[in-house]
Amino acid sequence: MTAEDLSWVPSDVDVSKPNPARVYNYLLGGANNFDVDRVLAKRLIEIVPDAAFVVIENRSFLRRAVRFLAESGIDQFLDLGSGIPTVGNTHQVVQEINPDCRVVYVDHEAVAVAHSEMMLADEPNADIVRADVRKPAEVLGDRKTRALLDFSRPVAVLMFAVIHFMPRADNPAEMVKAYRDATVPGSYLALSHGTADGRPELDELAVEYSSQATADAVMRTRAEVQEFFDGYELVEPGLVFSAEWRGELDVCDPWRSAVYAGVGKLA
């Protein structure tokens, strides 16, 4: 978007720095991003030429995972760090299987929330909460969350491409535990996380990203990502590269997807 297009932007949106949701939107081929986001995205593509492939594979994992969850009988979803709406959003996928599925999206980025509110205006079984996912008590106690989700029944907590924007100082493991402890047995965690395993250039990408954007990017190893599933039993095929998680086709060099993906069930 050019400078003359910014009059609609909410006053609390910082358009001087790239934002994770908007950069991700650009890499997915979306239009809800600003010049500053596109500049950084193009720089990331210089470092990792198939960066768009990485985010597209992650998005594909999202759709496969939530479809699996809905087919497994889950009808409540808490989608944390949901980002700017694009094709194949969680509620659209799961409601094809069960129209009564309820979805609460959570994001703190104003542009993502504004677009989500427009998309969900006529959707009684889905809503968006503007909150920081790192504050579970705020998210879980929000009136919109409580209106749609019944935590005495199983809930799927979704964290797609979220935790790799949280450094160790944010204590993401405790955050995940707080959401886990708020759910009952039979609930699920679906998670994806960027990694430099097999792709050391991703460490360079993370440094470049962190130096410019409004959030740091942290690549973690498989063992580090596995720790977020503490208390959950991973369903087959376990914690794997996103391209390997129940994909329909054999994938050559799955490490190219540069994202670990898994779904765990709370016993």
C-alpha positions as CSV (number, residue, x, y, z in Angstrom):
1,M,0.0,0.0,0.0
2,T,1.3,3.5,-0.8
3,A,1.4,6.4,1.6
4,E,-1.9,7.8,0.3
5,D,-3.7,4.5,1.2
6,L,-3.0,4.7,4.9
7,S,-5.8,7.0,6.1
8,W,-7.9,3.9,7.1
9,V,-5.2,2.4,9.3
10,P,-6.1,2.4,13.1
11,S,-4.0,4.9,15.0
12,D,-2.3,2.3,17.1
13,V,-0.8,0.5,14.1
14,D,2.9,1.1,13.7
15,V,3.4,1.3,9.9
16,S,7.1,2.2,10.3
17,K,8.1,-1.4,11.1
18,P,7.2,-4.8,9.5
19,N,4.7,-6.9,11.4
20,P,4.7,-10.7,11.5
21,A,1.1,-11.1,10.5
22,R,1.5,-8.7,7.5
23,V,4.8,-10.2,6.3
24,Y,3.2,-13.7,6.5
25,N,0.2,-12.3,4.6
26,Y,2.4,-11.1,1.8
27,L,4.3,-14.4,1.5
28,L,1.0,-16.1,1.2
29,G,0.1,-13.9,-1.7
30,G,-2.3,-11.6,0.3
31,A,-2.9,-7.9,-0.2
32,N,-3.3,-6.8,3.5
33,N,0.2,-5.5,4.0
34,F,2.2,-2.3,3.7
35,D,5.3,-1.3,1.8
36,V,7.5,-1.8,4.9
37,D,6.2,-5.4,5.2
38,R,6.9,-6.2,1.5
39,V,10.5,-4.8,1.7
40,L,11.3,-7.1,4.5
41,A,9.6,-10.1,2.9
42,K,11.6,-9.5,-0.3
43,R,14.8,-9.4,1.8
44,L,13.8,-12.7,3.4
45,I,13.3,-14.2,0.0
46,E,16.9,-13.1,-0.9
47,I,18.2,-15.1,2.1
48,V,15.8,-18.0,1.6
49,P,14.5,-18.1,-2.0
50,D,11.7,-20.5,-1.2
51,A,10.4,-18.6,1.8
52,A,6.9,-18.5,0.3
53,F,7.0,-22.3,0.0
54,V,7.7,-22.5,3.7
55,V,4.7,-20.4,4.7
56,I,2.4,-22.1,2.2
57,E,3.4,-25.5,3.6
58,N,2.7,-24.3,7.1
59,R,-0.7,-23.1,6.0
60,S,-1.4,-26.4,4.4
61,F,-0.5,-28.1,7.6
62,L,-3.0,-25.9,9.4
63,R,-5.8,-27.1,7.1
64,R,-4.9,-30.8,7.5
65,A,-4.6,-30.5,11.2
66,V,-7.9,-28.8,11.9
67,R,-9.6,-31.1,9.5
68,F,-8.2,-34.1,11.4
69,L,-9.4,-32.6,14.7
70,A,-12.9,-31.9,13.5
71,E,-13.1,-35.5,12.0
72,S,-11.9,-36.7,15.5
73,G,-15.0,-35.1,17.1
74,I,-13.5,-31.8,18.3
75,D,-16.0,-29.0,17.8
76,Q,-14.3,-26.2,19.8
77,F,-11.1,-24.4,18.6
78,L,-9.0,-21.6,20.2
79,D,-6.8,-20.3,17.4
80,L,-3.9,-18.3,18.9
81,G,-2.0,-15.8,16.8
82,S,-4.4,-16.4,14.0
83,G,-3.1,-13.5,11.8
84,I,-4.8,-11.8,8.8
85,P,-7.6,-13.9,7.3
86,T,-6.8,-15.7,4.1
87,V,-8.2,-18.7,2.1
88,G,-9.0,-21.7,4.2
89,N,-9.3,-20.2,7.7
90,T,-9.9,-22.5,10.6
91,H,-13.7,-22.0,10.9
92,Q,-14.2,-22.5,7.2
93,V,-12.3,-25.8,7.2
94,V,-13.9,-27.3,10.3
95,Q,-17.4,-26.1,9.6
96,E,-17.3,-28.1,6.3
97,I,-17.2,-31.2,8.5
98,N,-19.4,-30.0,11.4
99,P,-21.3,-26.7,10.9
100,D,-21.7,-26.4,14.7
101,C,-17.9,-26.1,15.3
102,R,-17.1,-23.0,17.2
103,V,-13.8,-21.0,16.7
104,V,-12.3,-18.2,18.7
105,Y,-9.4,-16.4,16.9
106,V,-6.9,-14.4,19.0
107,D,-4.5,-11.8,17.7
108,H,-3.2,-8.4,18.9
109,E,-2.3,-6.9,15.6
110,A,-4.9,-4.3,14.7
111,V,-5.0,-4.9,11.0
112,A,-5.5,-8.7,11.5
113,V,-8.3,-8.1,14.0
114,A,-10.1,-5.5,11.8
115,H,-10.1,-7.8,8.8
116,S,-11.2,-10.8,11.0
117,E,-14.1,-8.7,12.4
118,M,-15.3,-7.9,8.9
119,M,-15.0,-11.6,7.8
120,L,-16.8,-12.9,10.9
121,A,-19.6,-10.2,11.1
122,D,-22.3,-12.7,10.0
123,E,-20.7,-15.8,11.6
124,P,-22.4,-16.7,14.9
125,N,-20.0,-19.6,15.7
126,A,-16.8,-17.7,15.3
127,D,-15.3,-14.5,16.7
128,I,-12.0,-12.7,17.2
129,V,-10.5,-11.6,20.5
130,R,-7.9,-8.8,20.4
131,A,-5.4,-9.9,23.0
132,D,-1.8,-10.9,23.5
133,V,-1.6,-14.7,23.4
134,R,1.3,-14.5,25.9
135,K,-1.3,-13.6,28.5
136,P,-3.4,-16.7,28.8
137,A,-5.5,-15.4,31.7
138,E,-6.6,-12.4,29.5
139,V,-7.4,-14.6,26.5
140,L,-9.2,-17.3,28.5
141,G,-11.2,-14.8,30.5
142,D,-12.4,-12.7,27.6
143,R,-16.1,-12.5,27.3
144,K,-16.0,-13.6,23.7
145,T,-13.9,-16.6,24.5
146,R,-16.3,-17.6,27.3
147,A,-19.4,-17.0,25.1
148,L,-18.3,-19.5,22.5
149,L,-16.1,-22.1,24.2
150,D,-17.1,-24.5,27.0
151,F,-13.9,-25.5,28.8
152,S,-15.6,-28.3,30.6
153,R,-15.5,-30.1,27.2
154,P,-12.5,-30.8,25.0
155,V,-11.0,-27.8,23.1
156,A,-8.3,-27.8,20.4
157,V,-5.7,-25.1,21.1
158,L,-4.0,-24.0,17.9
159,M,-0.6,-22.4,17.8
160,F,0.5,-22.2,14.2
161,A,3.7,-20.3,13.5
162,V,3.3,-18.4,16.8
163,I,5.9,-19.5,19.3
164,H,8.9,-18.8,17.0
165,F,8.2,-15.2,17.6
166,M,8.7,-15.6,21.3
167,P,12.3,-15.5,22.8
168,R,13.2,-17.5,25.9
169,A,12.5,-14.4,28.0
170,D,8.8,-14.7,27.1
171,N,8.8,-18.2,28.8
172,P,6.7,-19.8,26.0
173,A,6.7,-23.2,27.7
174,E,4.8,-21.7,30.7
175,M,2.4,-20.1,28.3
176,V,1.6,-23.4,26.6
177,K,1.2,-25.0,29.9
178,A,-1.3,-22.4,31.0
179,Y,-3.5,-23.1,28.0
180,R,-3.0,-26.9,28.6
181,D,-4.1,-26.6,32.2
182,A,-7.2,-24.7,31.2
183,T,-8.5,-27.6,29.1
184,V,-9.8,-31.1,30.0
185,P,-8.6,-34.5,29.0
186,G,-9.4,-35.2,25.3
187,S,-8.4,-31.7,24.3
188,Y,-5.6,-31.2,21.7
189,L,-2.7,-29.0,21.0
190,A,-1.8,-28.4,17.3
191,L,1.5,-26.5,16.8
192,S,4.0,-25.5,14.2
193,H,7.3,-23.9,14.7
194,G,10.2,-22.7,12.5
195,T,13.5,-24.5,12.6
196,A,17.0,-24.2,11.1
197,D,17.5,-28.0,11.4
198,G,18.8,-28.9,8.0
199,R,18.7,-25.3,6.8
200,P,21.3,-23.1,8.6
201,E,20.3,-20.2,6.4
202,L,17.2,-19.9,8.5
203,D,19.3,-18.7,11.4
204,E,20.4,-15.8,9.2
205,L,16.8,-15.1,8.2
206,A,15.8,-15.0,11.9
207,V,18.6,-12.5,12.7
208,E,17.5,-10.3,9.7
209,Y,13.9,-10.5,10.7
210,S,14.5,-9.7,14.4
211,S,16.6,-6.6,13.4
212,Q,13.7,-5.0,11.5
213,A,10.3,-6.3,12.6
214,T,8.1,-5.7,15.6
215,A,8.9,-9.2,17.0
216,D,11.9,-11.4,17.3
217,A,12.2,-14.6,15.3
218,V,13.6,-17.6,17.1
219,M,14.4,-20.9,15.3
220,R,14.3,-23.9,17.6
221,T,15.5,-27.5,17.3
222,R,13.2,-30.5,17.1
223,A,14.0,-31.4,20.8
224,E,13.2,-27.8,21.8
225,V,9.8,-27.9,20.0
226,Q,9.0,-31.3,21.4
227,E,9.1,-29.8,24.9
228,F,6.0,-27.7,24.1
229,F,4.0,-31.0,23.9
230,D,4.8,-31.8,27.6
231,G,1.6,-33.5,28.9
232,Y,0.3,-34.4,25.5
233,E,0.5,-37.7,23.5
234,L,1.6,-36.9,20.0
235,V,-0.7,-38.5,17.3
236,E,0.8,-40.2,14.3
237,P,3.1,-39.3,12.6
238,G,4.5,-37.4,15.6
239,L,6.6,-34.3,15.4
240,V,7.8,-34.0,11.9
241,F,8.4,-31.4,9.2
242,S,5.1,-29.8,8.2
243,A,5.3,-31.3,4.7
244,E,5.4,-34.8,6.2
245,W,2.3,-34.4,8.5
246,R,-0.4,-36.5,6.8
247,G,0.2,-35.0,3.4
248,E,-1.4,-36.6,0.5
249,L,1.7,-37.0,-1.6
250,D,5.3,-38.1,-1.0
251,V,7.5,-35.1,-0.4
252,C,11.1,-34.9,-1.5
253,D,13.4,-33.2,0.9
254,P,10.7,-32.5,3.6
255,W,13.3,-30.5,5.6
256,R,12.8,-27.7,3.0
257,S,9.5,-26.9,4.7
258,A,11.6,-25.6,7.7
259,V,8.8,-26.0,10.1
260,Y,8.2,-28.7,12.7
261,A,4.5,-29.7,13.0
262,G,2.6,-31.9,15.4
263,V,-0.7,-32.5,17.1
264,G,-0.9,-33.8,20.6
265,K,-3.8,-35.2,22.7
266,L,-4.2,-34.5,26.4
267,A,-4.7,-37.7,28.3
